[in-house]
Amino acid sequence: MTSQPPPPPQPGAQAVPTCYRHPERETYVRCQRCARPICPDCMREAAVGHQCPECVQEGNREVRQARTTFGGAVVAAPRVTWALLALNVLAYAAEVVNQNEVLQRFAMYSLGVHMGEWWRLITGAFLHSPPPSFWHILFNMWALYVIGPELERRLGSARFAALYLLSALGGSVAIYLFGTVAVGASGAIYGLFAALFVVSRKLGYDARGVLWLIGINVVLTFVVPGISWQGHLGGLVIGALVAAGFVYAPRGNRVLIQVGVAAVVLVALVLLVTTLPPYGFPPVGIRT
């Protein structure tokens, strides 16, 4: 018994639409954006009706990513702040285990930097007064915990990391030029103080409280013995410069100017170290 072929379509009859990705599947649903027929496996829910996978991807590319006030990506959690806190605590734990070895190899030491030990410019900013003293790291980490998340959310994680590290480097370069030996995150913390003042002024907030905070700490820098005024003031100045470049950059060329400011500050600090010798006196002890 032979089967009969299906009758030819009647004049004027339309072919049954099939999915553009799966031609073997009949469908009467079309993408709301491009009008191509799509089967259930290709349907993606949209605000109205369904869209095909390609139109969904194209729409996602067109959606602008939310940005912070100063152009950074929106921060859901201040991960850079927590990472910096962890690094400082781990470095202090290393001091507890082997204080002499850690300080001799990684403390900020002007002559060591001059002899080519460049890492001291950064590693010294993650060390603190050696055990059993703990007030130094407690104060700095408390300040980072209080100020860090707010600045990271305002600036974005990348800009906040750049601000912190450049402020730390600025403090170390000042120690190199005008000091001898020092440890501590205070240069970076003073840079955050300066940035908080700049951000507050830019946003129109009352910045007198921040100004008082900076003033009191600067006075303590010169009153309390054993404190590296070079590291504190170096971080304060660099933090103010970087923050001003970040928050006052015009919207049209914001990213380019912000990157340029950070790059210029970094190059200037590197040139100071590579072209000038240290002017400090022979070390008489580690300052904080």
N, C-alpha and C positions, 0 to 999 in steps of 0.2 A: 504494500500500500504506500503510495507516494503522497507527500504533503504538498499542498498548494502554496505557492508564494503569496505573501500578503498583497492585497490589491493596491494599486498605485494610488497616491494621495489625490484627493479630489481637487479640481482647480480652485485656487484661493485658500486652500487649507495651509496652515502654518506648521512648521516642524516643531516638535517638542523641544524646549530649551534644555541644554545640559550644562553642568558645572564647567566653568572654564578651566579648572584644574583637574577635574575628573570627568572627562567627556562621556564616560559610560553611565553617569548618574543623571537622571532627569531631575529637574528642579524648576520651580516657578518663583523662587526667591532671588532677588537681585541686590547687589551691593548698593547701599544708599548713596555712595560717593561716586563710583564709576559706572554703576548700572550693569555690571557683568553678572551673569547668573552664578550663584554659589550654592553648594550643597550643605547639609548640616555640619559636616566636618570642617568646612571652610568659613562658616559663619562666625563672626566676632561681634558681640553685642556692642552697640554704640548708643549715643544719647537718644537717637531715633532710629529704630530698625536695626539692621545688621550691616557690617562692612566686611570686605574681603581682607585676608591677611596683609596684602601689599598696601592697601589704603590705611590700615591701622598703623603699620610701620612708618609710612610717610607722615601720618598725622602726629605720631610720637616725635618724629624729628622736627616737626614744625613747632611743637610746644616749647616755649622758652623755659629754661630751668630757673627756678626761684633763686634770687640772689639776696645777699645781705645788703645792709644800707650802703656799704662801701665796696660792693662788687664781688665779694666772695661767695662761694657756694654756701647755701644754708646749712648750718651745723645742727644736727639732731642731738648729738652728745659731744661734749668737749674732749674728744679723744687725745688731741695733742697735749692738753693740760694734764690729763691723767698719765700720758706717756712720760712727760717731763718729770712729774712727781715720782713716778716709778724709777726713772733713771737716777735721780738724785738720791733716793732712798737706797737703791742698790749700790751706788758708789759709796755711800756712808757705811753700808754693811761690809763692803770690801775693806774700808778703813778699820773697821772693828776687827776683822780677821787678820790683817797684816798692815798696820798703820804705816810703819816706816817705808816699806816697799812701795805702797801706793802713792804716798806723798812725794817720795824721792823721784818717782818716774812720771807722775802726772800732775803735780801741783804747778801753778803758774809761776815760773821762775824766769826772770828777764834774761839772765845770762844763758840759760838753757835754750830759750827761744832764739837768741842771737847766734847760738852755735848750731842751729838747724832743727831743734826739737819743736816743730811748729804745732804739734798736737796739744802742747801745754796751753795754748791760747783758748782752746775749747774745753779740754778735760779739766783744767783748773776750775772752770765755772760749774762743774758738777760735784766738786769736793767741798767739804766744810771743815770747820774747826775739828781737830782730831779728838776721838774719844779720850776721856769720859765726858768731855763737853758736848752738850746736845742743844743748847739754846740757839746756836747759830742756824742749824738746819731746821729747827722747829719754827723759828721766825720766818725764814725764807719760804718754807713749804706752806706755812699758814697763809702768807701773803699770796703765793701762787694759787692756792686753793680758793681764796676769796676773790682775787682779781682775774685770774686766768679764764674761767668759764665765761664771764661777761665779755671780756675783750675778744675771746675766740668766737663767740656768737656774733659780735658786731663786725669783726674783720673777716671772718672765715678762717678755717684751719690753716691753710697755706700761708696767708699773710700773718697770722698770729705766730706761727713757727718762725717765719723770717724775722719778725720783730724781736722775738725772744733771743734767737741765736745771734742776731746782729748786735743786740744790746749787750749780751754776754761777751761777744768779741770786742765790742767797744770798750768795755771795762778792762778786759785783758790787755788791749793795746795801750790804754792809759797806764796800766801797771807797768807794762814793758818800758814805756817812755819815761815815766816819772817815779816808779817804785822799784821793788825788788822781787819779793815773794809774796804770794797771796793765794787764798782759795776761797771759794764760795760763789753761790748763785746771786749774790747781792747786786752785781752789775746788771744782770738780766732783770731782776726784780725792780730795781730803780728805773730801768727802761720801761717796764710795765706801768709804774707809777706815772711816768711822764706821758705815756700813751693814753692812760686813763684820763689825764687832764686834757690832752688834745682832743680826744673823742668827745668828752663832756662839753667842751667849748664849742665844737663843731655842731653838736646836736642841740645846743642851747640850754643845757642843764646848768644848774648851779655848781660850779667847780671849786667853790671856796673850801669845801671839806678836803678835796684832793690836794689843793694847794697847801693847806695846813699840814696834811700828812707828809707831803714832800718836804716842807720847811722843817718840821720836827725831825725827820730822819736825816736831813742834811746837817742840822745842828748836832745831832748825836754822833754823826760821822766824825766831827772834829772835836767833840768833847770826850767821848769814850775812847780810852787808849786801846791800841792794838787793832784799830779799824783801818782798812785801806781806803782812804778818801779818793785815791786815783780810780779804783775799780767802781766805786759808787758813782762818782761824778761822770766818769767815762760812759757808763751804762745809761745814766740819766740823759746826757746830751744826745747820744746816738738814738736812744728810744724816742726822744722828742722829734728828732729829724726824720726818722723812718715813719713814725706815726703821722706826722704832718704831711709827708709825701703820700701816704696811703689815703688819708681822709679828705685832703683838699685837692686831690687829683680831679680834674674836670671829667664829667661823665662821658663825653665823647671819646676821649682817648685814655680812659681810666686805667685799663689793664697795662697798656704800654708804658704809661708814666709811672705806675706803681712798680712794675718790674724794673724800669730804668732807675728809679730812686734807690731801690734795694741794691741793684748792681753797682751804682756809683758809690754808695756807702761802703759796700764790700771791697771794691777796688781801692778806694781811698785808705781804708784800714790796712789792707795788705801792703800798699805802697809805703805807708808809715813804718811798718815793721821791716820791710825789705830795704829801705833806703836810709833809715836813721838808726843809730846805735842806741842802746838803752842808757839812760842817764841816772839810773838809780844808784844808791849807795850799797856797799857790801851788805848782804843779808844778815840780819840779826835775829830773825825769827819769822815764823809764818804769820801773816796778817790775814784778816777775814773780811 
